[in-house]
Structures are given as structure tokens and as C-alpha cells.
Amino acid sequence: MWTDEQLRVLIDSRKDYNEKYYDLVGNGKRNFWKQVSTKINLQFGTSYSGAHCMEKFESLKRDHKRMKDYIDGKDKGKKTKNVSKYDRLREQNIARRNQSPPPPYEESSGSISQPQL
């Protein structure tokens, strides 16, 4: 079971190497994930493989996209863990989208004032 701290190292490792990651060819990506797994294993005393790290990262990306789509009210969105928290955000986003746009800013004597709420 992955802990929040392990996931943070996984995500940060991939994020910090993002630009170079897409240029990796051959065994480069496999070696990258092997290095990430070694870092996590040394830091947390775990025994994840490079394949485990890659699969977990891809799973996080997929779940993030599905939940984002769900919150945004898109048809392809699906519920994942922490459903009640995301249900509340989804309902707020849908309600916000369905509201009429805010009134425009009004200019008066060279200054811009915000609309009254």
C-alpha cells in the first residue's frame, strides 16, 4: 500500500524530470523508473520495482483525469476514491457554470470598480 509520502516522492521525481522524460528512448524510461523505485525503496524501506512505480504513476494520471472530467461534468468522467469530497466540488462547478456571467466591471472617473455582490 502506497503512503502519501511515497506518492509525493513518485510524483515529484516524475515532475522534476518531465521535459527529459519524453526524450528518453529504448530502455531509458525503464531505467528512469528503476531509479525512482530505488530512491523510494531506500528512503522508505520498501521493495517496489520500476514497473510498480510506472504503473502507479500511470494509474494516478488516469484517475486524476477521470475525476477531473467527473468534477467538470463531462460524460467520460468517473467517480474514484473520496467520492463525497469530489461530488461536492462537482456540484459546485456545475452550479457555477450554470449561473449567468458576472456583470462587467464599470469604469468611473478613470478607476475600475468591482461589481457589487
ChimeraX commands (.cxc) that place a marker at each C-alpha (Angstrom):
marker #1 position 0.00,0.00,0.00 radius 0.5
marker #1 position 1.46,3.32,-1.09 radius 0.5
marker #1 position 1.69,6.06,1.53 radius 0.5
marker #1 position 1.14,9.75,0.82 radius 0.5
marker #1 position 4.86,10.40,1.35 radius 0.5
marker #1 position 5.84,7.69,-1.14 radius 0.5
marker #1 position 3.37,9.06,-3.68 radius 0.5
marker #1 position 4.80,12.55,-3.21 radius 0.5
marker #1 position 8.32,11.26,-3.99 radius 0.5
marker #1 position 6.96,9.37,-7.01 radius 0.5
marker #1 position 5.11,12.39,-8.39 radius 0.5
marker #1 position 7.92,14.85,-7.65 radius 0.5
marker #1 position 10.52,12.58,-9.26 radius 0.5
marker #1 position 8.50,12.34,-12.44 radius 0.5
marker #1 position 7.58,16.03,-12.41 radius 0.5
marker #1 position 11.19,17.17,-11.92 radius 0.5
marker #1 position 12.29,15.06,-14.89 radius 0.5
marker #1 position 9.27,15.82,-17.09 radius 0.5
marker #1 position 10.95,17.56,-20.04 radius 0.5
marker #1 position 13.74,15.00,-20.34 radius 0.5
marker #1 position 11.36,12.06,-19.78 radius 0.5
marker #1 position 9.72,12.44,-23.18 radius 0.5
marker #1 position 13.12,12.38,-24.90 radius 0.5
marker #1 position 14.06,9.02,-23.40 radius 0.5
marker #1 position 14.26,6.16,-25.91 radius 0.5
marker #1 position 14.90,2.45,-25.72 radius 0.5
marker #1 position 15.41,1.37,-22.12 radius 0.5
marker #1 position 15.66,4.99,-20.95 radius 0.5
marker #1 position 12.17,5.11,-19.47 radius 0.5
marker #1 position 12.57,1.70,-17.87 radius 0.5
marker #1 position 15.86,2.85,-16.31 radius 0.5
marker #1 position 14.22,6.07,-15.13 radius 0.5
marker #1 position 11.50,4.14,-13.26 radius 0.5
marker #1 position 14.12,1.78,-11.86 radius 0.5
marker #1 position 15.98,4.80,-10.43 radius 0.5
marker #1 position 12.74,6.16,-8.96 radius 0.5
marker #1 position 11.98,2.80,-7.34 radius 0.5
marker #1 position 15.49,2.64,-5.88 radius 0.5
marker #1 position 15.08,6.13,-4.42 radius 0.5
marker #1 position 11.71,5.25,-2.85 radius 0.5
marker #1 position 12.92,1.89,-1.59 radius 0.5
marker #1 position 15.99,3.38,0.08 radius 0.5
marker #1 position 14.02,6.22,1.61 radius 0.5
marker #1 position 11.09,4.15,2.90 radius 0.5
marker #1 position 12.43,0.60,3.22 radius 0.5
marker #1 position 10.02,-0.73,0.58 radius 0.5
marker #1 position 10.56,-3.12,-2.31 radius 0.5
marker #1 position 8.82,-1.55,-5.29 radius 0.5
marker #1 position 10.10,-2.34,-8.76 radius 0.5
marker #1 position 10.48,0.16,-11.57 radius 0.5
marker #1 position 7.40,-1.39,-13.18 radius 0.5
marker #1 position 5.41,-0.87,-9.96 radius 0.5
marker #1 position 6.37,2.81,-9.93 radius 0.5
marker #1 position 5.48,3.30,-13.58 radius 0.5
marker #1 position 2.12,1.50,-13.16 radius 0.5
marker #1 position 1.28,3.53,-10.06 radius 0.5
marker #1 position 2.13,6.82,-11.77 radius 0.5
marker #1 position 0.04,5.92,-14.84 radius 0.5
marker #1 position -2.82,4.90,-12.54 radius 0.5
marker #1 position -2.63,8.25,-10.73 radius 0.5
marker #1 position -2.70,10.12,-14.04 radius 0.5
marker #1 position -5.70,8.12,-15.27 radius 0.5
marker #1 position -7.63,8.57,-12.00 radius 0.5
marker #1 position -6.83,12.28,-11.95 radius 0.5
marker #1 position -8.17,12.75,-15.48 radius 0.5
marker #1 position -11.31,10.73,-14.77 radius 0.5
marker #1 position -12.04,12.61,-11.58 radius 0.5
marker #1 position -11.36,15.97,-13.23 radius 0.5
marker #1 position -13.76,15.06,-16.03 radius 0.5
marker #1 position -16.31,13.94,-13.45 radius 0.5
marker #1 position -16.00,17.17,-11.48 radius 0.5
marker #1 position -16.28,19.17,-14.69 radius 0.5
marker #1 position -19.47,17.27,-15.57 radius 0.5
marker #1 position -18.06,15.58,-18.67 radius 0.5
marker #1 position -19.57,12.30,-19.85 radius 0.5
marker #1 position -16.30,10.35,-19.65 radius 0.5
marker #1 position -15.72,11.31,-16.03 radius 0.5
marker #1 position -15.96,8.61,-13.39 radius 0.5
marker #1 position -16.04,8.57,-9.62 radius 0.5
marker #1 position -12.96,7.34,-7.82 radius 0.5
marker #1 position -11.94,7.30,-4.17 radius 0.5
marker #1 position -13.03,10.18,-1.91 radius 0.5
marker #1 position -16.30,10.41,-3.80 radius 0.5
marker #1 position -18.16,12.63,-1.34 radius 0.5
marker #1 position -15.43,15.28,-1.45 radius 0.5
marker #1 position -15.42,15.26,-5.25 radius 0.5
marker #1 position -19.19,15.14,-5.50 radius 0.5
marker #1 position -19.35,18.41,-3.60 radius 0.5
marker #1 position -16.76,20.01,-5.92 radius 0.5
marker #1 position -18.57,18.69,-8.98 radius 0.5
marker #1 position -21.88,20.12,-7.87 radius 0.5
marker #1 position -20.24,23.48,-7.14 radius 0.5
marker #1 position -18.60,23.57,-10.58 radius 0.5
marker #1 position -21.82,22.65,-12.36 radius 0.5
marker #1 position -23.76,25.28,-10.42 radius 0.5
marker #1 position -21.11,27.89,-11.19 radius 0.5
marker #1 position -21.21,27.07,-14.92 radius 0.5
marker #1 position -25.00,27.30,-14.99 radius 0.5
marker #1 position -25.07,30.75,-13.42 radius 0.5
marker #1 position -25.23,33.81,-15.63 radius 0.5
marker #1 position -21.89,35.53,-16.16 radius 0.5
marker #1 position -20.94,38.20,-13.63 radius 0.5
marker #1 position -21.71,41.81,-14.55 radius 0.5
marker #1 position -18.87,43.63,-16.32 radius 0.5
marker #1 position -16.57,45.98,-14.50 radius 0.5
marker #1 position -17.67,49.59,-14.67 radius 0.5
marker #1 position -15.31,52.44,-15.25 radius 0.5
marker #1 position -15.89,55.65,-13.32 radius 0.5
marker #1 position -13.55,58.65,-13.31 radius 0.5
marker #1 position -10.60,56.61,-14.51 radius 0.5
marker #1 position -10.81,53.93,-11.80 radius 0.5
marker #1 position -12.21,50.47,-12.12 radius 0.5
marker #1 position -14.68,49.29,-9.53 radius 0.5
marker #1 position -15.77,45.74,-8.88 radius 0.5
marker #1 position -19.44,44.84,-9.21 radius 0.5
marker #1 position -21.49,44.71,-6.03 radius 0.5
marker #1 position -22.30,41.16,-4.90 radius 0.5
marker link #1:1,2 radius 0.2
marker link #1:2,3 radius 0.2
marker link #1:3,4 radius 0.2
marker link #1:4,5 radius 0.2
marker link #1:5,6 radius 0.2
marker link #1:6,7 radius 0.2
marker link #1:7,8 radius 0.2
marker link #1:8,9 radius 0.2
marker link #1:9,10 radius 0.2
marker link #1:10,11 radius 0.2
marker link #1:11,12 radius 0.2
marker link #1:12,13 radius 0.2
marker link #1:13,14 radius 0.2
marker link #1:14,15 radius 0.2
marker link #1:15,16 radius 0.2
marker link #1:16,17 radius 0.2
marker link #1:17,18 radius 0.2
marker link #1:18,19 radius 0.2
marker link #1:19,20 radius 0.2
marker link #1:20,21 radius 0.2
marker link #1:21,22 radius 0.2
marker link #1:22,23 radius 0.2
marker link #1:23,24 radius 0.2
marker link #1:24,25 radius 0.2
marker link #1:25,26 radius 0.2
marker link #1:26,27 radius 0.2
marker link #1:27,28 radius 0.2
marker link #1:28,29 radius 0.2
marker link #1:29,30 radius 0.2
marker link #1:30,31 radius 0.2
marker link #1:31,32 radius 0.2
marker link #1:32,33 radius 0.2
marker link #1:33,34 radius 0.2
marker link #1:34,35 radius 0.2
marker link #1:35,36 radius 0.2
marker link #1:36,37 radius 0.2
marker link #1:37,38 radius 0.2
marker link #1:38,39 radius 0.2
marker link #1:39,40 radius 0.2
marker link #1:40,41 radius 0.2
marker link #1:41,42 radius 0.2
marker link #1:42,43 radius 0.2
marker link #1:43,44 radius 0.2
marker link #1:44,45 radius 0.2
marker link #1:45,46 radius 0.2
marker link #1:46,47 radius 0.2
marker link #1:47,48 radius 0.2
marker link #1:48,49 radius 0.2
marker link #1:49,50 radius 0.2
marker link #1:50,51 radius 0.2
marker link #1:51,52 radius 0.2
marker link #1:52,53 radius 0.2
marker link #1:53,54 radius 0.2
marker link #1:54,55 radius 0.2
marker link #1:55,56 radius 0.2
marker link #1:56,57 radius 0.2
marker link #1:57,58 radius 0.2
marker link #1:58,59 radius 0.2
marker link #1:59,60 radius 0.2
marker link #1:60,61 radius 0.2
marker link #1:61,62 radius 0.2
marker link #1:62,63 radius 0.2
marker link #1:63,64 radius 0.2
marker link #1:64,65 radius 0.2
marker link #1:65,66 radius 0.2
marker link #1:66,67 radius 0.2
marker link #1:67,68 radius 0.2
marker link #1:68,69 radius 0.2
marker link #1:69,70 radius 0.2
marker link #1:70,71 radius 0.2
marker link #1:71,72 radius 0.2
marker link #1:72,73 radius 0.2
marker link #1:73,74 radius 0.2
marker link #1:74,75 radius 0.2
marker link #1:75,76 radius 0.2
marker link #1:76,77 radius 0.2
marker link #1:77,78 radius 0.2
marker link #1:78,79 radius 0.2
marker link #1:79,80 radius 0.2
marker link #1:80,81 radius 0.2
marker link #1:81,82 radius 0.2
marker link #1:82,83 radius 0.2
marker link #1:83,84 radius 0.2
marker link #1:84,85 radius 0.2
marker link #1:85,86 radius 0.2
marker link #1:86,87 radius 0.2
marker link #1:87,88 radius 0.2
marker link #1:88,89 radius 0.2
marker link #1:89,90 radius 0.2
marker link #1:90,91 radius 0.2
marker link #1:91,92 radius 0.2
marker link #1:92,93 radius 0.2
marker link #1:93,94 radius 0.2
marker link #1:94,95 radius 0.2
marker link #1:95,96 radius 0.2
marker link #1:96,97 radius 0.2
marker link #1:97,98 radius 0.2
marker link #1:98,99 radius 0.2
marker link #1:99,100 radius 0.2
marker link #1:100,101 radius 0.2
marker link #1:101,102 radius 0.2
marker link #1:102,103 radius 0.2
marker link #1:103,104 radius 0.2
marker link #1:104,105 radius 0.2
marker link #1:105,106 radius 0.2
marker link #1:106,107 radius 0.2
marker link #1:107,108 radius 0.2
marker link #1:108,109 radius 0.2
marker link #1:109,110 radius 0.2
marker link #1:110,111 radius 0.2
marker link #1:111,112 radius 0.2
marker link #1:112,113 radius 0.2
marker link #1:113,114 radius 0.2
marker link #1:114,115 radius 0.2
marker link #1:115,116 radius 0.2
marker link #1:116,117 radius 0.2
view
